[in-house]
Amino acid sequence: MAKVLALSFGRKMSNTDVMLKEVLRKCQEGGHEVRFMRPDEMDIKPCTGCTACVVGILSGRNNGQCIHKDDFHLIEDAFYDADAVLIGSPVYETSPTGTFKTLCDRMGPSHDLAFLTEARKERMEQGKSGDQLPDERAFKPRVGAILAVGGARTENWTIFTVPVMYELFMSTGVQVIDTHTYYGAMNVEHVLGVPEEMERMDQMAKNVMDALDAIEKKDDKEIGRWRGESEGACPVCHQSVFRVHPKSNLVECAICGINGQVRLISGMPEYVFPEEEIARSRMLYAGKLEHRNEIANGAMTQKKVENLAELKKPYLHIGE
Ligand SMILES: Cc1cc2nc3c(=O)[nH]c(=O)nc-3n(C[C@H](O)[C@H](O)[C@H](O)COP(=O)(O)O)c2cc1C
């Protein structure tokens, strides 16, 4: 029996809540233990930007503990306990909700798989053990699925939601196996009146349970296999949201940060990503490590600004 956690950022018992609960219901029927949490009803303080968590991990002072004392640890514990994590958010202004982003910032560097893996290695070399090492549960294979719910009649106004929701999974190393956007939610009073959307959630449950089977069998190739509805143009995240370089045919996946080329063949686009780019996607370990090293080296070699306090003085009271 595996553990499935759902985090809903929607209104209580509205579309997002019930769609995620449908996935949980099916997983429960499949013999799995399920848990449902609503971060909006918890005390999750915004990140202050102090970077104590990053410095804590990199310096070995601690394992990336946050300065805030709030309910975050409840989500962290449930997240680490889970083998599959479902996240669902309404679309607010084309993106997920503010609470969702707040949680991402809190999970960010302090729960980044590369930061934690390197920290564990260093601490073990120093002979440390037990509580001096990062939480062992951070390293177990974990799969995720993403749900976005938009009220607008077209998909057009939902564009940043699923891509931004990858944020919670990219640092934590969760392998995304399915995503779905339900748009046009305002056309019907409640998703319980839209059978095809509820059926899509049953399919999401099947996909999650299939991936959980692969975790049980330790079948590494099968665990993270994409089970979503469309292949997408990016071969790693299977989404199709790119930064387009205006003066070349290069495109950069907004989620993975990898570069490829777009070519037109008989008027149809073909996206080609070299193997070395695919390997450095931030959804994969090598991409996370590249970022971890860039931050670690940057912190060591940061250029100091002379007389900074003096230089700041003219700005101190502007606009007050
Ligand atoms: C502040 C706000 C902004 C919204 N912006 C969008 C939007 O950009 N695109 C969209 O499709 N729906 C938008 N909506 C509609 C919600 O996505 C929609 O009501 C959704 O069903 C809410 O999910 P819930 O029923 O699970 O709470 C917005 C709603 C609110 C309250």
The ligand as an ORCA input file, in Angstrom:
! r2SCAN-3c Opt
* xyz 0 1
  C      -8.979     36.420     -8.751
  C      -9.477     35.459     -9.797
  C      -8.851     35.439    -11.020
  C      -9.244     34.522    -11.988
  N      -8.564     34.483    -13.167
  C      -8.877     33.517    -14.074
  C      -8.091     33.399    -15.271
  O      -7.144     34.132    -15.528
  N      -8.414     32.401    -16.135
  C      -9.447     31.532    -15.893
  O      -9.667     30.631    -16.716
  N     -10.222     31.642    -14.772
  C      -9.937     32.594    -13.861
  N     -10.672     32.683    -12.685
  C     -11.772     31.745    -12.442
  C     -11.365     30.541    -11.590
  O     -10.271     29.876    -12.154
  C     -12.534     29.583    -11.486
  O     -13.567     30.190    -10.748
  C     -12.230     28.213    -10.854
  O     -13.313     27.384    -10.992
  C     -11.931     28.284     -9.390
  O     -11.603     26.980     -8.917
  P     -12.419     26.346     -7.686
  O     -13.856     26.245     -8.169
  O     -11.820     25.008     -7.482
  O     -12.234     27.242     -6.531
  C     -10.316     33.629    -11.726
  C     -10.982     33.681    -10.480
  C     -10.548     34.574     -9.526
  C     -11.245     34.581     -8.183
*
